[in-house]
């Protein structure tokens, strides 16, 4: 039996109901209840860490946020730990822009360590171009955007820093997500749950897969955690 003290929650496609960022309110209520019982709820997202931090404030969860797929950890409005190199990401973007006509920046909140692109070109072709030019970045797909990050950056890196700040261990953390960018979280945490709409490559890395999708799938995942790991919640 895992000793669970924290939950690492993806936002888009997991907590949200649609591509526009509409959060699933029953899931928010459940997360807030777990926070009140002493569990840490940490948002880990491809969005900016500022968006995730604001969400944590209004949802009543832990006031620490991991954004930019692990590139930034924010503990306050002006308190940011940068784990990636945006200059290198900009170099990668410039090379892609010259090589592929349809490469375009996505209109998003300001990024501190990454470059975000619209999903308007072939990802594998872009990855190959970056490799051929020996740019030290990765190109990933969050299903809402393409992200250029420093090659060492992923969600597990950001969560590792957040857990260090909170004096918690990966083995005490359960991660929940739906995209390939969540796989590093699954491999890092003690237990992991994928939502049903995730691709097979994501599901195969998770310890458990729920039958529900965006929003409702997160509620199902939280119910699974309570029933299997949080006996004091189940019996209260």
N, C-alpha and C positions, 0 to 999 in steps of 0.2 A: 504493500500500500504506500503510495506516494504521500509525503508530507507537503501539502499544497499551501503556499503562502501568496502566490501571485498568479495573475492571468495576463498574458500578452495578446492583445486583441487587434487584429487588422481592422481597418475602417471600410474602405470601398469594396463592395461586394460581400462583406461580412456583416458589418454593423449597419450598412446602408441598404435601402430597398431598391435603389435605381442608380443609374449613372450620374444623376444630378446631385447626389449627396444627401438624399432624404434619409435621416436616421430612423431606425425601427424603434419606436418608443417602448414597446414591451421589453426589448433587449436592454435599453438604457435603464429602465426601472430595475431589472434584475441585476445589472452591473452595479448600480448604486446600492442596492441591498447588500451585495457581497462586500462592497467597500465599507459599509457601515458595520459589518461583522468583523472587520479587521483585515480582509484580504486586499492586496494591492491590485488595482486594475490599471494596466499600462497600455496605452494606444501605441501601436507600431505601424507606421503607414508610409506609403509612397508620396502622400501629400506633404506639404510643409509642416515642420514641427510646430509652427505657430498655430496652424489650423487645429492640429491635434491637441495642443495645450489649451486652446480656447474651448474645444469640445470637452476636455477633462474638467475644466472649471464649471461649465454649465451643466454637465452631466453628474457632477458630484463625485468624480473618481480621483485617482491619485494624480497630483499636480506635477507630473513629469511626462514628457512626450518624446517619442522617437519618430523623426520625420525623414524624408528624402531617402527612404529605403535603408535607413541606418546611418545616414551621413551626418545627422544632427541630433543631439539630445538637448532638449530645452527644459529648464527647471523654473523659468520665469520669463516675463516679457522681453527682457534684455539679457537673459542668462542662457547662453548657448555654447555647447561643446561641439566643436567642428571636428569630424572624423574623416572628412574627405577633402579633395583638392579640386576646387571648381575650375581653376585655370587649365588643368589637364582635360577636364570635361569639355571646356570651350574649344580646346584644340581638336578634340574628337568631333565635336559638332561641325566645326569649320571644314574638316576633311569630308565628313558625310555630305555636307551641303554642296561642296564642289563636285562630289562624285555621283550624287543621286538628286535628280531635279525635284522630287516630291518631298524632300526633307524640309520640315518646317517646325518652328518653335510652337509650343502650346501655350495658350494664354492662362497662366497659373499664378498663384501667389509667389512672391519672390523666393528664389532658392539661394542657399548659402554654399552648397557643396556640389550641386548637380545641375544638369541641363535636362529639361523635359521637352519631349517632342510629340507631335501628333502621330497617330498610328497610320501613317500614309505611305509607308514604304515597306519593303521586305526586310524583316528583322535579320534573317540569316545573311542576307547580302550586306547589310550594314555591319554586322559583326565581323564578317570576313574582311571588309575594307579597313576596319579599325585594326584588326590583327596584322594585316599586310603592312600597315603604316606604323606598327609597333607603338601605338598609343596605349598608355597604361590605364585603360578604362574598361568598364564592362557596359554592355547594352542589354537591358532587360525589358520585359513586357509585364506591366502590372494589370493588363487588360483594359486599363483606362488611358494609359499613356505608355510611350517608350521612355526609358530613363537612361541617361549616361551618367554613370557613377565611377568614382575611383575604383580600381580593380579590387582593392581590399575591403570595400564597403559592401555590407549587406545588412539585413535586419538583425541578424544575430550579433553583429558587431555593436550596433546601437543598443540593443537590449543588454548586452554584457556590461556596457558602461552604466546603464540605468540601474541594473541590479547591484552593481558595485556601490553606487550612491545610496541605494536603499538597504544595503547590507543583506542581500538575498542571494540565493544560489539558483543556477539554471535547473537543477534537479527539483527545486521547489516551485517551479513555474510550469504552467500549462499554456500552450500557444494555440490560437484558433485563427484559421485563415482560408484563403480560397485561390491563391495564384502562385505561380512559380517563385515569385519574390518572397513567399512565405516558407519555402522549403528550408532555407537556412535556420529559420526559427524552429521548425519541426525537428531538425537534427540537433539543435542546441538545447532545447528544453527537455524536461523530464517526461513530458507527455504532450501529444499533439492531436488536434482534431481538425479535419477538413470538412468544408461544406459540400453538399451533394453536387453543386454545379461546377466544382473544380475539375480541371483536367485530370486524366488518369495519372499522369506523372506526379501530380500533387497528392492525390489520394493515396498513391502507393507509398508515399513517404510518411503518411500520418498513422498514428496508433489507432485512430477511430474515425469513421466517416458517418456523418449524420444524414438523414434522408431529406432534410429541408435545405432550402437555398437561402439567398440573401435575407438577412433580418430574422426570419422565422428559423432558419438553420442555426443562427447564433443562439436563439432561445433554447432550441433543442440541445445544442452543445453544452450550454450552461446547466440544463437539467441533468444531462449525463454526468457532468462533473459533480454536481450536488449529490446525486444518487450513489456515485461510485467512490468519491474521494472526500466529501465534506460531510461526514456523519453527524457532526454537531448542528449543521444547517438542516439536514434532513429530519432530524429528531426534534428540532425546536418548534 
